[in-house]
Amino acid sequence: MFSITVRDHIMIAHSFRGDVFGPAQRLHGATFLVDATFRREQLDEDNIVVDIGLATQELGAVVSELNYRNLDNEPDFAGVNTSTEFLAKVIADRLAERIHKGALGEGAKGIAGLTVTLHESHIAWASFERAL
C-alpha cells in the first residue's frame, strides 16, 4: 500500500460535558496538528498516490471551516462532545466528500483509504481511518 501525508493545523475553542473530562468541561482552547494520509494499492498513471498540492489545498479548505471557531457555537456540533477522536472523523468525512466530488482530480479515484490524525501534543494524538 502506498501513502502520502499532508499536514495543516487548527486552533479551536470548545468545552465538554461529562465528569470524565474533568476541568476540560470548562471552555478551553486547543491547537491541533492535522495529518491527512491518503492510501492506494497502485500508483496512478503519473506514479503518485494523489497530487500533493491538491491534497494540501483541500485539507486546508476543510480545516479552515473549523479554525478559530468556538465549536460549542457551531450548529453542526450542537450537543456533541467535540473530542479529538470525533474531530478526526469529521475532517476525514469532509475530505472524503471532496474526493468523491472530484476536488483532488481524476487520479484520486484510485484512493482506497484515508486516515486523519489530530496531534494534541507531542505525546498524545487520535486518528480516524476510513475506506473510500
C-alpha positions in Angstrom: 0.0 0.0 0.0 1.4 3.4 -1.0 0.6 6.6 1.0 1.3 10.3 1.2 0.6 12.6 4.2 -0.1 16.3 4.2 -0.3 18.5 7.2 -2.1 21.6 8.5 -3.3 22.8 11.8 -6.3 24.2 13.6 -7.0 26.3 16.6 -10.4 25.9 18.2 -12.3 26.5 21.4 -14.7 24.1 23.0 -16.0 22.6 26.2 -17.1 19.1 27.1 -20.0 17.6 29.1 -19.3 14.7 31.5 -17.3 14.1 34.6 -14.7 12.1 32.6 -13.5 15.4 31.1 -12.6 17.0 34.5 -11.5 20.6 34.1 -12.0 20.4 30.3 -15.7 20.7 30.9 -15.0 24.4 31.0 -14.4 26.4 27.8 -10.8 26.0 26.7 -8.7 26.3 23.6 -6.9 23.6 21.7 -4.4 23.6 18.8 -4.0 20.5 16.7 -1.6 19.5 14.0 -3.7 17.7 11.4 -2.3 15.0 9.2 -4.2 13.5 6.4 -2.8 10.3 4.9 -4.1 9.1 1.6 -3.6 5.4 0.6 -3.9 3.3 -2.5 -2.6 -0.1 -3.6 -1.3 1.0 -7.0 0.2 4.3 -8.1 -1.7 6.3 -10.7 -0.5 6.8 -14.3 1.8 9.6 -13.0 3.3 7.2 -10.4 1.8 9.2 -7.5 -0.8 8.5 -4.8 -2.5 11.8 -5.3 -1.4 15.4 -6.2 0.2 16.6 -3.0 -0.7 20.2 -3.9 -4.3 19.4 -4.3 -4.3 17.3 -1.1 -2.8 20.1 0.8 -5.2 22.6 -0.6 -8.3 20.5 0.2 -7.1 19.7 3.7 -6.6 23.5 4.2 -10.1 24.2 3.0 -11.6 21.6 5.3 -9.7 22.8 8.4 -10.4 26.5 7.6 -14.1 25.7 8.3 -13.2 24.9 11.9 -10.2 27.2 12.5 -10.6 30.0 15.1 -14.1 28.8 15.9 -15.8 28.1 19.3 -17.2 24.7 18.3 -19.8 25.0 21.1 -21.4 27.7 19.0 -21.3 25.8 15.7 -24.8 24.3 14.7 -23.1 21.2 13.2 -21.8 20.3 16.7 -24.8 21.2 18.9 -25.0 18.8 21.9 -21.8 17.0 20.8 -18.6 16.5 22.7 -16.1 17.5 20.0 -13.3 15.2 21.2 -10.1 14.8 19.3 -11.4 11.4 18.0 -14.7 13.0 16.9 -12.9 15.9 15.1 -10.6 13.4 13.3 -13.7 11.7 11.9 -15.4 15.0 10.9 -12.3 16.1 9.0 -11.9 12.6 7.3 -15.5 12.6 6.3 -15.3 16.1 4.9 -12.2 15.2 2.9 -13.8 12.1 1.6 -16.8 14.1 0.4 -14.4 16.4 -1.5 -12.6 13.4 -3.0 -15.9 11.9 -4.2 -16.8 15.3 -5.8 -13.5 15.3 -7.8 -11.7 18.0 -5.9 -8.4 16.0 -5.8 -8.6 15.2 -9.6 -9.2 12.1 -11.6 -6.2 10.3 -10.2 -7.8 10.4 -6.7 -10.4 8.0 -7.8 -8.0 5.2 -7.0 -7.5 6.2 -3.4 -8.6 3.3 -1.2 -8.5 4.9 2.2 -7.9 8.0 4.2 -6.6 8.4 7.8 -6.8 11.8 9.6 -4.7 12.2 12.7 -5.0 15.1 15.2 -2.0 15.7 17.3 -2.9 17.3 20.6 0.7 17.4 21.7 4.0 15.6 21.1 2.8 12.8 23.4 -0.9 12.4 22.5 -2.9 12.1 19.3 -6.0 10.4 17.9 -6.9 9.1 14.4 -9.9 8.1 12.3 -9.4 5.7 9.4 -11.9 5.2 6.7 -12.2 3.5 3.3 -13.2 5.4 0.2 
